[in-house]
Amino acid sequence: MARKPCAEPGCPAITDTTRCPTHTRARDKARGTPSDRGYDAAHRAKRAGYQRLMDRGEAFQCWRCGDDIDPEHWHLGHDDYDRAVYRGPECVPCNTATRGRI
């Protein structure tokens, strides 16, 4: 990956990622903890259940695009209109592409 300036306006740092480490930490802190963002015990339990199945060798496809899920890197996908509804394992690119879509 090519090195480029930090995405934060006015930051002179050159980085291999979107933001420099200082701005990455600040952005993560501003987002709050997973619990602050609504990922409660029920969410963690549902995700852990899928992870156990993947660890046993069961294959899953992304509910959104149909690509195979990498058991090491995946998200538990929500419905676009109702965050209380889980759709199932979702690949990281699909999940991050839909952030804030609605």
C-alpha positions in Angstrom: 0.0 0.0 0.0 1.3 3.4 -0.9 2.1 5.9 1.9 -0.2 8.9 1.9 -1.2 11.9 4.2 -3.4 11.3 7.2 -7.1 11.8 6.2 -7.6 14.3 9.1 -7.5 17.9 7.7 -4.3 19.7 8.6 -2.4 16.6 9.8 1.1 16.5 8.3 1.6 12.8 9.1 2.3 10.3 6.3 0.9 6.9 6.9 0.2 3.5 5.4 -3.4 3.6 6.6 -6.2 6.1 6.3 -5.3 8.0 9.5 -2.1 8.4 11.6 -2.1 6.4 14.9 -3.0 9.6 16.9 -6.1 10.3 14.8 -7.0 6.6 14.6 -7.1 6.4 18.5 -9.0 9.7 18.7 -11.6 8.5 16.2 -12.0 5.2 18.0 -12.4 6.9 21.3 -15.1 9.3 19.9 -17.1 6.3 18.6 -17.5 4.9 22.1 -17.2 1.4 23.4 -19.0 -1.5 21.6 -21.6 -1.4 24.3 -22.1 2.3 23.8 -22.8 1.6 20.1 -25.5 -1.0 20.9 -23.5 -4.3 20.8 -24.8 -5.9 24.0 -24.5 -9.4 25.4 -27.1 -10.7 23.0 -25.1 -9.4 20.0 -21.9 -10.9 21.4 -23.6 -14.3 22.0 -25.1 -14.4 18.5 -21.7 -13.6 17.0 -20.0 -16.2 19.2 -22.4 -18.8 18.0 -21.6 -18.2 14.4 -17.9 -18.1 15.2 -18.1 -21.5 16.9 -19.7 -23.0 13.8 -17.0 -21.5 11.6 -14.3 -22.8 13.9 -15.8 -26.3 13.4 -15.4 -25.9 9.7 -18.9 -24.8 8.7 -18.8 -22.4 5.7 -20.9 -19.3 5.5 -21.5 -16.8 2.7 -22.1 -13.1 3.2 -25.8 -12.5 3.4 -25.4 -9.4 1.2 -23.1 -10.4 -1.7 -22.9 -14.2 -1.4 -19.1 -14.3 -1.2 -17.5 -16.8 1.2 -16.9 -15.5 4.7 -13.3 -15.5 6.0 -13.7 -16.9 9.6 -10.9 -14.6 10.8 -12.4 -11.4 9.4 -16.2 -10.9 9.4 -19.0 -8.8 10.9 -22.5 -9.8 12.1 -24.7 -8.0 9.6 -27.8 -6.0 10.5 -30.8 -5.3 8.5 -30.5 -1.9 6.7 -33.8 -0.6 8.1 -34.0 -2.3 11.5 -30.7 -2.7 13.5 -32.6 -5.1 15.9 -32.7 -7.6 13.0 -29.6 -9.6 12.3 -29.1 -11.0 8.8 -26.1 -13.1 9.5 -22.4 -13.1 8.8 -21.3 -10.3 6.5 -18.0 -9.7 4.8 -16.2 -6.7 6.1 -16.3 -4.7 2.8 -20.1 -5.1 2.5 -20.6 -4.1 6.2 -18.4 -1.1 6.1 -19.8 0.1 2.7 -23.3 0.2 4.1 -22.4 2.3 7.2 -24.7 5.3 7.3 -26.4 4.4 4.0 -29.9 4.8 5.4 
